Amino acid sequence: MAGCLTGIRVLELARYQAGPRAGLLMSDMGAEVIKVEKVGGEETRHHGPFVNGTSVYFTAYNRGKKSITLNMRSEEGKELFSQLVKGADIVLENFRPGVVARMGFAYEDLKKIKPDIILTSVSGFGQYGPYRDRPAFDPIGQAMSGLMEVTGLAEGHPVLTGSPVIDRVTALHACIGTLGALFHRQVTGEGQVVEVSLLDSGITLTEIPLSHYLGTGIGPEDYYKSVYKAQNGHVIISVNSQKLWTRLFNAMGRSDLTQDPSYLGMSAEADKQEERSVLVREWAASRKVDEIVQMLVEAEVPVGPVQTIPEMAQDPHLKAREMLVEVPTEDGSGTIMAPGLSIKFSKTKGAVGKVPAAGEHNQEILGGLPEMTPQHMAKLEKAGVI
């Protein structure tokens, strides 16, 4: 199904999560994303867990793309990639800074091949700065950005999030930046470099405590004690205004507290945070999760159950929103659940594609290049170029 990026071709030189997920978002919006893998396929094809012989990890970030295999260290492979650049709009890469330049495909090199090309670079610490050359994955960004300090309990061991949230945010930044560059190109005819990093993305998640500290010298505090234990699980109640505290107290049968401004205040200096927290904790502890959720939904108080993965897998909202969908595995012998479309469009709906096998689209993509014959392709395959 056509999407809003139909007609846009992306050459993806990316592995693991942040870069490939940016490519996935563009693919979801209709772009033709050609994943350029090493001969034999990207290493994450072999990362568990597996369903029906297919990597869940690889599926989550690469379904719906086209796959070609190319030895980018060989001169023949570089020449083939150069030919592909001529018909591309975007090159997406997540190597360490300098690696693409050493391959011969720095932005200035790409511009000589395709003057309006857009180069989107994803890295751990960015293309400049004292940490530029360090390797990094999501946990490094969480640790160094301060996110681990402000996650979890106020006192105790720093907590790593259960999901690689910085990879996800970085992918969003890469995709949004690329869309901005496409719009700029449409207006001016100019390409450019889009650059994002894991640490920069982490800082966007800690910008409030960072700004507060830089202005006052005061470090982060445990402002939001909003997870409460119920009889059969936990709930999170998100109340951040006097109006919502009034609704919550009324739902709890404690309308008397709504007459005391100190219970409704939001500043650490003025309100009775600790007393308030104890009251809600005692109220929640005597009830079941479903009861609390129903009462507070009716009272229009933001609330949600703290769900396990098995519970979320059965949640009817997930199914209704088609956020996990069944797609064929790479060998076509079975199916695997893959992430659905996280952005919904009313007209350019986009589509969820299958998991590509390594090199599945060599014939379609490389076979269409000028002067490429079946005999030449067979020779390149035998030489380990494709």
C-alpha positions in Angstrom: 0.0 0.0 0.0 1.3 3.4 -0.9 2.7 5.6 1.8 3.7 9.3 2.1 7.4 8.4 1.3 6.6 6.2 -1.8 9.2 7.0 -4.4 12.0 7.6 -1.9 14.9 5.2 -2.0 17.0 4.7 1.1 20.4 2.8 1.2 20.7 1.5 4.7 24.3 0.8 6.0 23.1 0.2 9.5 23.2 -2.6 12.1 21.7 -3.4 15.5 18.9 -1.0 16.6 19.0 2.8 16.3 20.0 3.1 12.6 17.8 0.1 11.4 14.8 1.4 13.4 15.1 4.8 11.7 15.1 2.9 8.4 12.1 0.8 9.5 10.1 4.0 10.2 10.8 5.3 6.7 9.9 1.9 5.2 6.6 2.0 7.1 5.9 5.3 5.5 6.4 3.8 2.0 10.1 4.4 1.3 12.0 1.7 -0.5 14.6 0.8 2.1 17.4 -1.3 0.7 19.4 -2.9 3.6 23.0 -3.4 2.5 24.3 -6.3 4.4 27.6 -8.0 4.5 27.9 -11.2 2.4 26.1 -13.9 4.4 23.9 -11.4 6.2 24.0 -9.0 9.2 25.1 -10.5 12.5 21.8 -9.7 14.2 20.1 -12.3 12.1 21.8 -14.7 14.5 20.7 -12.9 17.7 18.1 -14.6 19.8 15.4 -15.0 20.8 14.1 -17.0 17.8 10.6 -17.9 16.6 10.2 -20.4 13.8 14.0 -20.2 13.1 13.8 -16.4 12.6 15.4 -13.8 14.9 12.9 -11.7 16.7 15.6 -9.1 17.1 16.3 -8.8 13.4 12.6 -9.0 12.5 11.7 -6.1 14.9 14.0 -3.6 13.1 14.1 -4.9 9.5 10.8 -6.3 8.4 9.5 -4.7 5.2 12.9 -3.8 3.9 14.7 -5.2 0.8 18.0 -6.9 1.4 21.1 -7.0 -0.8 24.5 -8.4 0.2 27.6 -6.5 -0.7 31.3 -6.7 0.3 31.9 -3.0 0.9 35.6 -3.6 1.5 36.1 -4.8 -2.2 36.6 -2.4 -5.0 33.8 -4.1 -7.0 31.5 -3.8 -4.0 32.3 -0.1 -3.7 31.6 0.5 -7.4 28.3 -1.3 -7.1 27.3 0.9 -4.1 28.4 4.0 -6.0 26.0 3.0 -8.8 23.2 2.5 -6.3 23.8 6.0 -4.8 23.0 7.5 -8.2 19.4 6.3 -7.8 19.1 6.9 -4.1 17.7 9.8 -2.1 19.2 8.9 1.3 22.1 7.0 2.7 21.6 5.9 6.3 24.6 4.7 8.3 25.5 4.0 11.9 29.2 3.2 11.8 31.6 4.9 14.1 32.6 8.4 12.9 35.2 8.3 10.1 34.4 4.7 8.9 32.2 5.7 6.0 34.8 8.3 4.9 37.5 5.6 4.9 35.2 3.5 2.7 35.2 6.4 0.2 31.7 7.5 0.9 32.0 10.7 3.1 29.3 13.2 2.3 31.6 15.1 -0.1 32.2 11.9 -2.0 28.5 11.1 -2.1 27.7 14.6 -3.4 30.0 14.0 -6.4 27.9 10.9 -7.3 24.5 12.4 -6.4 24.5 16.2 -5.7 21.3 16.2 -3.8 21.9 13.1 -1.7 21.0 13.2 2.1 23.4 11.4 4.4 22.0 10.5 7.8 24.6 9.4 10.3 23.8 7.7 13.6 26.6 7.2 16.2 27.2 6.9 19.9 28.6 10.3 20.6 28.3 12.3 17.4 30.6 13.3 14.6 32.5 15.7 16.8 33.4 16.2 20.4 35.9 14.6 22.8 34.1 11.2 22.9 33.7 11.0 19.1 35.7 7.9 18.5 34.3 5.8 21.4 32.1 2.8 20.7 28.7 2.8 22.4 25.4 1.0 22.7 22.1 2.1 24.4 23.2 1.3 28.0 26.2 3.6 27.7 23.9 6.4 26.6 21.6 5.7 29.6 24.5 5.8 32.0 26.3 8.8 30.8 23.2 11.0 30.1 22.0 10.7 33.8 19.0 8.6 32.8 20.0 5.7 35.1 20.3 8.0 38.0 16.7 9.3 37.7 15.2 5.9 36.8 13.8 3.8 39.6 14.1 4.5 43.3 15.6 7.7 44.7 18.1 5.9 46.7 20.0 2.7 45.7 21.7 1.3 42.7 21.2 3.1 39.3 18.6 1.4 37.2 18.8 0.5 33.5 15.5 0.6 31.7 14.1 -2.7 30.6 13.9 -1.6 27.0 16.6 0.2 25.0 14.8 3.5 25.1 17.7 5.6 23.9 18.0 3.5 20.7 14.3 4.2 20.1 14.6 7.9 20.7 17.7 8.2 18.5 15.8 6.3 15.7 13.0 8.9 16.0 15.5 11.8 15.8 17.2 10.2 12.8 13.9 9.7 11.0 12.5 13.2 11.9 15.8 14.8 10.8 15.8 13.0 7.5 12.2 14.1 6.8 13.3 17.6 7.5 16.2 17.3 5.1 13.9 15.9 2.5 11.5 18.9 2.8 14.5 21.3 2.6 15.7 19.5 -0.5 12.2 19.8 -2.1 12.3 23.5 -1.5 16.0 24.2 -2.4 17.2 21.2 -4.3 20.0 20.8 -1.8 21.0 17.7 0.1 22.8 17.8 3.5 24.1 15.7 6.4 21.7 14.8 9.3 23.6 13.7 12.4 22.2 12.2 15.6 23.8 10.4 18.5 22.8 8.1 21.5 24.2 10.5 24.1 22.4 13.5 22.6 19.2 11.5 22.7 19.8 10.6 26.3 20.2 14.2 27.2 16.8 15.0 25.8 15.4 12.5 28.3 17.1 14.2 31.2 16.9 17.8 30.1 14.6 19.0 32.9 16.9 17.8 35.8 19.9 19.0 33.9 18.5 22.4 33.4 17.4 22.6 37.0 20.8 21.6 38.3 22.6 24.1 36.0 20.3 26.9 37.3 20.2 26.0 41.0 23.0 23.5 41.7 20.3 21.1 43.1 20.4 17.5 41.8 17.3 15.4 41.0 14.8 14.4 43.6 12.2 11.7 43.8 9.3 13.9 42.8 7.0 11.2 41.4 6.1 8.4 43.8 3.2 7.3 41.7 3.4 3.5 41.6 1.2 1.9 44.2 0.8 -1.8 45.3 -2.7 -3.2 45.0 -3.9 -6.6 46.4 -3.0 -8.4 43.2 -0.4 -6.3 41.4 0.6 -2.6 40.9 -1.0 0.5 39.4 0.5 3.8 38.3 -1.6 6.9 39.1 -0.3 10.0 37.3 -1.6 13.1 39.0 0.1 16.5 38.2 -2.4 19.2 38.9 -4.8 20.4 41.7 -7.7 19.5 39.5 -6.5 15.9 39.2 -5.7 15.6 42.9 -9.3 16.8 43.6 -10.7 14.1 41.3 -8.5 11.4 43.0 -9.5 12.4 46.5 -13.2 12.4 45.5 -12.8 9.0 44.0 -11.2 7.7 47.2 -14.0 9.0 49.3 -11.8 11.7 50.8 -13.5 14.9 49.5 -12.6 16.5 52.8 -9.0 16.7 51.7 -10.0 18.8 48.7 -10.6 21.7 51.1 -7.0 21.7 52.3 -4.8 23.5 49.8 -1.7 21.9 51.2 -2.9 18.5 50.0 -3.5 19.9 46.5 -0.3 21.8 46.0 2.4 20.7 43.6 5.5 22.4 44.9 7.9 20.4 47.1 8.0 23.3 49.6 4.2 23.8 50.1 2.3 20.6 49.9 2.0 17.5 52.0 3.5 15.1 49.5 4.5 12.4 52.0 1.2 12.3 53.8 -0.7 12.3 50.5 1.4 9.4 49.2 0.7 7.4 52.3 -3.1 8.0 52.0 -3.1 6.8 48.4 -0.9 3.9 49.2 -3.2 2.7 51.9 -6.3 3.2 49.7 -4.7 1.2 46.8 -3.5 -1.6 49.0 -7.0 -2.6 50.0 -8.3 -3.0 46.5 -7.6 -5.0 43.4 -6.0 -3.6 40.2 -9.1 -3.8 38.1 -11.2 -2.1 40.7 -8.7 0.8 41.1 -8.4 1.2 37.3 -12.2 1.2 36.8 -12.8 3.7 39.6 -10.2 6.2 38.4 -11.0 5.9 34.7 -14.6 6.8 35.7 -13.2 9.7 37.7 -11.1 10.8 34.7 -7.8 10.3 36.7 -4.9 9.1 34.6 -4.3 5.5 35.7 -2.9 2.3 34.3 -2.1 -1.2 35.5 1.6 -2.1 35.7 1.4 -5.0 33.2 3.7 -7.9 32.6 4.7 -8.8 29.1 2.3 -11.8 29.0 -0.5 -9.5 30.2 0.3 -6.8 27.6 0.3 -9.5 24.9 -3.3 -10.3 25.7 -4.4 -6.6 26.0 -7.3 -5.9 23.6 -6.0 -2.4 22.9 -2.7 -3.8 21.4 -4.8 -6.0 19.0 -7.2 -3.2 18.1 -4.3 -0.9 17.3 -2.5 -3.6 15.3 0.8 -2.9 17.1 2.0 -6.5 16.7 1.2 -8.2 13.4 1.9 -11.6 11.9 4.3 -11.6 9.0 6.0 -14.5 7.1 9.5 -15.5 8.3 12.5 -15.0 6.1 12.3 -18.5 4.6 8.5 -18.4 4.2 8.0 -21.6 6.3 6.1 -19.9 9.1 5.1 -16.6 10.7 6.5 -14.3 13.3 5.0 -11.4 15.2 6.5 -8.1 14.1 5.9 -4.5 15.3 3.0 -2.8 13.5 2.8 0.7 12.3 3.4 3.1 15.2 2.4 6.1 13.1 -1.1 6.1 11.6 -2.0 8.0 8.5 -5.5 8.6 7.2 -4.6 8.6 3.5 -1.0 7.4 3.0 -1.4 4.4 5.2 1.8 2.5 4.5 2.1 -1.3 5.1 3.9 -3.9 7.2 6.2 -6.1 5.1 7.8 -9.5 5.5 11.2 -10.3 6.9 13.7 -10.3 4.1 16.2 -13.1 3.6 19.9 -12.0 3.3 20.5 -11.0 -0.3 16.9 -11.8 -1.3 16.7 -8.7 -3.5 20.2 -9.0 -5.1 18.6 -9.8 -8.5 15.9 -7.1 -8.3 18.3 -4.3 -7.1 21.7 -5.2 -8.4 20.4 -6.9 -11.5 18.9 -3.7 -12.6 22.1 -1.8 -12.7 23.6 -0.8 -16.1 25.6 -3.5 -17.8 24.8 -6.0 -15.1 24.3 -9.4 -16.8 23.4 -12.7 -15.1 26.9 -13.9 -16.0 28.5 -10.9 -14.3 26.3 -11.4 -11.2 27.3 -15.0 -11.0 30.9 -14.0 -11.2 30.5 -11.4 -8.4 28.7 -14.0 -6.2 31.5 -16.5 -6.8 34.1 -13.9 -5.9 32.3 -13.0 -2.6 31.4 -9.5 -3.7 27.7 -10.1 -3.4 
